[in-house]
Amino acid sequence: MANGPVAVVTGAGSGLGRVVARALLGAGYRVALAGRRREALEDTANADPAAVVSPTDVADAGSVARLFGTVLDTWGRVDLLINNAGTFGPAGSPDEISVEDWTATVATNLTGSFLCAREAFTAMRSQQPQGGRIINNGSISAHAPRPGSAAYTATKHAITGLTKSISLDGRPYRIACGQIDIGNAATDMTAGIATGARQADGSVRPEPTFDPAHVADAVLLMAGLPLDANVQFMTIAATAMPFIGRG
């Protein structure tokens, strides 16, 4: 669809961002691909005429403003934001995490999501027809941490609060906001999990993973709803992931 809905996907140069962006393109969306590395974004786009490549640092307000300026100049509206960009950040107990590493993780995972949501909200509130949808990438860590992940886990808990606030503040403007919490999708970023992940008891054991295409399917389901319906929270994980239960 040359005139399909307009989506912005952050972290689109690799991993889940790439998979979701390509799924949206396949479903007829016009997609702005945001990420730090132009070459990686161009690989995601694969010369698709419905894709726009926009190198972006989500932690920088000016860079995010330029991203959304490009989208509005190109297509005139924003229907969907996938807040996907993120980093695992430092590993270690709280006393082993430097303030600089903490601040950098918050800047990317939390402030970056806020900055993108802020720009999307501004566009969605003012455009005609009014409204749109924001989907934040949370994590299983938005529910329960892994050992040594204070910075990452704190940002993902905060994403849940951001999601709820945007949902509430977006009601008068037909802006829906939901969150997808993902556990052990098989990407380059999570490759080590399949060979050995640190458990709560201190042991290291391999964990099951699942095809990230199923994450894209879930995002398409959330994105495809009319704006009077919303998946507020969805958790998708490998069935046998050690998440539900004790141990």
C-alpha positions in Angstrom: 0.0 0.0 0.0 1.6 3.2 -1.2 -0.6 5.1 1.2 -0.4 2.6 4.1 -0.1 3.7 7.8 3.1 5.4 8.9 5.3 3.7 11.5 8.5 4.6 13.2 10.7 1.8 14.5 13.7 2.6 16.7 16.6 0.1 17.1 15.7 -1.0 13.5 19.2 -1.9 12.5 19.4 -5.3 14.1 17.6 -7.9 16.2 14.0 -7.5 17.1 13.8 -4.0 15.6 14.9 -5.3 12.2 12.4 -8.3 12.3 9.5 -6.0 13.4 10.3 -3.3 10.8 10.4 -5.8 8.0 7.1 -7.4 9.1 5.5 -3.9 9.1 6.8 -3.3 5.6 5.4 -6.6 4.5 2.1 -5.7 6.0 1.8 -2.5 4.0 3.2 0.1 6.4 5.4 3.0 5.4 8.3 2.7 7.9 10.9 5.1 9.2 13.9 3.0 10.3 15.8 4.7 13.2 19.1 3.5 14.7 22.7 4.6 15.1 24.2 2.9 12.1 23.1 3.9 8.6 24.5 0.8 6.9 22.6 -1.5 9.2 19.4 0.5 8.7 19.9 0.2 4.9 20.3 -3.5 5.2 17.0 -3.6 7.1 15.3 -1.5 4.4 16.7 -3.7 1.6 15.8 -1.0 -0.9 12.1 -1.1 -0.1 10.5 2.1 -1.4 8.2 2.2 1.6 11.2 2.5 4.0 13.0 5.7 5.0 16.4 5.4 6.7 17.0 7.9 9.4 20.2 7.5 11.6 19.2 8.5 15.1 20.5 8.7 18.6 17.4 8.2 20.7 19.1 9.6 23.8 19.6 12.9 22.1 16.5 15.2 21.9 17.7 17.0 18.8 18.4 13.8 17.0 14.9 12.5 17.9 13.3 15.7 16.7 15.1 15.5 13.4 13.8 11.9 13.0 10.2 12.9 13.4 10.7 16.0 11.3 11.9 13.7 8.5 8.8 11.5 8.9 6.4 14.4 8.9 8.1 16.0 5.9 8.0 12.7 4.0 4.6 11.4 4.9 2.8 14.1 6.9 1.7 12.0 9.9 2.7 9.3 12.4 0.3 6.4 13.1 2.6 4.0 15.0 5.7 4.2 17.1 7.6 1.1 18.1 9.9 2.1 21.0 12.4 -0.7 20.6 15.9 0.8 21.0 17.7 -0.4 24.1 20.8 -1.8 25.7 21.4 -4.4 28.4 23.8 -2.0 30.1 26.3 -3.0 32.8 26.4 -6.3 34.6 27.1 -6.5 38.3 25.8 -5.9 41.7 24.8 -2.3 42.5 28.2 -1.5 44.1 30.0 -2.7 40.9 28.0 -0.5 38.5 29.5 2.9 37.7 27.4 6.0 37.7 28.4 6.6 34.1 27.2 3.2 33.0 24.0 3.6 35.0 23.3 7.0 33.4 24.1 5.8 29.9 21.6 2.9 30.3 18.9 5.2 31.6 19.6 7.6 28.7 19.0 5.0 26.0 16.3 2.7 27.5 14.2 5.2 29.4 14.9 8.8 28.2 15.2 7.6 24.6 11.7 6.0 24.8 10.3 9.1 26.4 11.8 11.4 23.8 10.4 9.3 20.9 7.0 9.0 22.6 7.0 12.8 23.2 7.5 13.5 19.5 5.0 10.9 18.4 2.4 12.1 20.9 2.8 15.7 19.6 2.3 14.5 16.0 -0.6 12.2 16.8 -2.4 14.8 18.9 -2.3 17.5 16.2 -2.8 15.5 13.0 -6.0 14.8 11.2 -7.4 12.2 11.6 -6.2 12.5 15.1 -4.6 9.7 17.1 -2.2 6.8 16.8 -0.5 4.0 18.7 2.7 3.7 20.7 4.1 0.2 21.6 6.9 0.2 24.1 9.3 -2.8 24.2 9.5 -3.7 27.9 11.0 -7.0 28.9 10.6 -10.0 31.2 12.8 -7.7 33.4 9.9 -5.4 33.7 8.5 -8.1 36.0 11.5 -9.9 37.4 15.2 -9.2 37.2 18.1 -11.4 36.4 21.1 -11.3 38.8 23.4 -8.3 38.3 21.0 -6.3 36.1 20.0 -3.3 38.3 20.3 -0.7 35.6 18.5 -2.6 32.8 15.8 -3.9 35.2 15.2 -0.4 36.7 14.7 1.1 33.2 12.3 -1.7 32.1 10.2 -1.3 35.3 10.1 2.5 34.4 8.9 1.7 30.9 5.8 0.1 32.5 5.1 3.4 34.3 5.7 5.4 31.1 3.3 3.1 29.2 0.6 3.5 31.8 1.0 7.3 31.8 0.9 7.6 28.0 -2.2 5.4 27.9 -3.9 7.7 30.4 -2.8 11.0 28.9 -3.5 9.8 25.4 -7.2 9.1 26.0 -8.6 12.5 25.0 -6.6 12.4 21.7 -7.2 8.8 20.5 -3.6 7.9 21.3 -3.3 4.2 22.5 -0.2 2.9 24.2 0.7 -0.7 25.0 3.7 -2.7 26.1 5.2 -6.0 24.9 7.4 -7.9 27.3 9.7 -10.4 25.6 11.5 -13.3 27.1 14.3 -15.1 25.2 13.6 -14.3 21.6 16.6 -15.6 19.7 18.6 -12.6 18.4 22.3 -11.7 18.3 21.8 -9.6 21.4 20.5 -12.7 23.4 22.7 -15.3 21.8 24.4 -16.2 25.0 21.2 -17.2 26.7 20.9 -20.4 24.7 24.4 -21.5 25.9 24.2 -20.3 29.5 22.4 -17.7 31.5 23.0 -16.8 35.1 20.2 -18.0 37.4 18.8 -16.6 40.6 20.7 -19.3 42.6 24.0 -18.3 41.0 24.3 -21.2 38.6 24.6 -20.8 34.9 22.3 -22.9 32.7 21.2 -22.7 29.1 17.6 -21.5 28.6 15.1 -22.1 25.7 14.6 -19.4 23.1 12.0 -18.8 20.4 11.9 -17.5 16.9 11.7 -13.6 16.9 9.2 -13.8 14.0 6.6 -14.5 16.6 7.4 -11.2 18.3 6.7 -9.5 14.9 3.4 -11.4 14.7 2.5 -10.2 18.2 3.4 -6.6 17.4 1.3 -6.7 14.2 -1.6 -7.9 16.2 -1.3 -5.1 18.7 -0.7 -2.5 15.9 -3.6 -3.7 13.8 -6.3 -3.1 16.3 -8.7 -0.1 15.9 -7.8 2.8 18.2 -10.8 2.1 20.4 -9.2 -1.2 21.4 -5.7 -1.7 23.0 -3.5 -4.5 24.2 -2.3 -2.8 27.3 0.4 -5.4 28.2 1.5 -8.6 26.4 4.1 -11.1 27.5 5.6 -13.4 25.0 8.3 -15.8 26.0 9.8 -19.2 25.3 7.3 -21.6 26.8 9.8 -23.3 29.1 11.7 -20.2 30.1 12.4 -20.2 33.8 10.2 -17.2 34.5 6.9 -18.4 36.0 7.4 -20.2 39.3 10.2 -20.3 41.8 13.7 -21.4 41.3 
